[in-house]
Amino acid sequence: MLKPIFTEKSTKMAKMGKYSFWVEPGSTKTGLKSLIGKIFGVHVTSIKTIKKGGEKGRNARGKRFNRLASKKAVVTIKAGEKISVFEETKKK
């Protein structure tokens, strides 16, 4: 699973050549490097990953909830290359 993150911060970082994706919690940096290179046809220079643990709790009404663990990858690509998914379209 490779899902791009579209937030204000991630679009600013995309202009600097750093792209953010939600990935599988068990994925490795080397696996992500080859996967992103194959899908988007770019050269990946570095990858930083952030893990977010799962969570169990109760809401204000006392109902129980579970949040699954997730992992975020910030990918830096070679200068001059772009990933077209993150390109902004200008509004009229």
C-alpha positions in Angstrom: 0.0 0.0 0.0 1.4 3.4 -1.0 -1.0 6.3 -0.4 0.2 9.9 -0.9 -0.5 12.5 1.8 -2.0 15.8 0.7 -1.8 18.4 3.4 -0.6 21.9 3.5 2.8 20.9 4.9 3.3 18.0 2.5 2.5 20.2 -0.6 5.1 22.8 0.6 7.6 20.0 1.1 6.8 18.6 -2.4 8.1 21.8 -3.9 11.4 21.2 -2.2 11.6 17.6 -3.5 10.3 15.8 -0.4 7.2 13.7 -0.8 5.1 12.1 1.9 3.3 8.7 1.7 1.3 6.5 4.1 2.8 3.0 3.8 2.4 -0.5 5.3 3.7 -0.6 8.9 6.0 -3.6 8.1 7.6 -2.1 5.0 11.3 -1.4 4.9 13.2 1.6 3.5 15.0 -0.5 0.8 11.6 -2.0 -0.3 10.1 1.5 -0.4 13.0 2.9 -2.4 12.6 0.3 -5.2 8.8 0.5 -5.2 8.7 4.3 -5.5 11.4 4.2 -8.1 9.5 1.6 -10.1 6.1 3.2 -9.9 7.0 6.9 -10.5 10.2 6.5 -12.5 12.4 8.7 -10.2 15.7 8.2 -8.4 15.2 8.2 -4.6 18.1 9.7 -2.6 16.8 9.2 1.0 13.8 7.9 3.0 12.8 8.9 6.5 10.1 6.9 8.2 7.8 7.7 11.2 5.8 5.0 13.0 2.6 5.8 14.7 1.5 3.1 17.2 -2.0 1.7 17.5 -4.3 3.0 20.1 -7.1 1.6 22.3 -9.4 3.8 24.3 -12.9 5.0 25.1 -14.7 8.1 23.8 -16.7 10.6 25.8 -19.8 8.3 25.7 -17.8 5.3 27.0 -17.7 3.5 23.6 -14.5 1.6 23.0 -12.4 2.3 19.9 -9.3 0.9 18.2 -6.9 2.8 15.9 -4.6 0.7 13.8 -0.8 1.3 13.7 0.4 3.3 10.7 3.7 4.3 9.1 4.6 7.5 7.2 7.5 7.8 4.8 9.1 11.1 3.7 10.9 10.4 0.4 13.6 12.7 -1.1 14.2 12.4 -4.8 17.0 13.5 -7.1 17.1 17.2 -7.9 15.2 18.1 -11.1 12.8 15.2 -10.9 9.1 15.4 -9.9 6.3 13.1 -8.9 3.2 14.2 -11.0 0.7 13.2 -8.3 1.8 16.1 -6.1 1.7 18.7 -8.9 -0.8 21.5 -8.2 -3.2 22.5 -10.9 -3.9 26.3 -11.2 -7.5 27.4 -10.7 -9.0 30.0 -13.0 
